[in-house]
Amino acid sequence: MKIENPFESGHIRNYILLYASVVVIMVLFFLASTLFQDTKEKIQKKNFNTDISTLKKVESSKKERHTKEKKFKLLDKAY
C-alpha cells in the first residue's frame, strides 16, 4: 500500500476545510462565552481585622493550644 501525497491527490483541500471549521467553531464558542457572561455582579470588598491587640490574643491562644496537643514525639537524634 502506497501513501499518497495530499498535495498531489487534492486531499489538501479537505484538510484546510477541516482546520477552518475547527477555527470557526472555536471563535463561535469564544463569542458565545463573552456575550452570555454576567458581569453585573459586584464584588464585595473584604475587610481584614487589623487591630493589633486582638491579633496578639489570637496568636497567644494558638501557641498555648499547640503546646498541649503534641501527638508525636520527636527523635533525639537526626539521622
CORSULHU-V132749 format. One record per pair of residues at least 6 apart in sequence whose ideal C-beta (glycine too) atoms are under 7 Angstrom apart, sorted by sequence separation. I is the first residue (numbers start at 1). GAP is how many residues later the second one is. If there is no record, write none. Layout:
i=[I:I]
gap=[GAP:GAP]
//
This chain:
i=[6:6]
gap=[6:9]
//
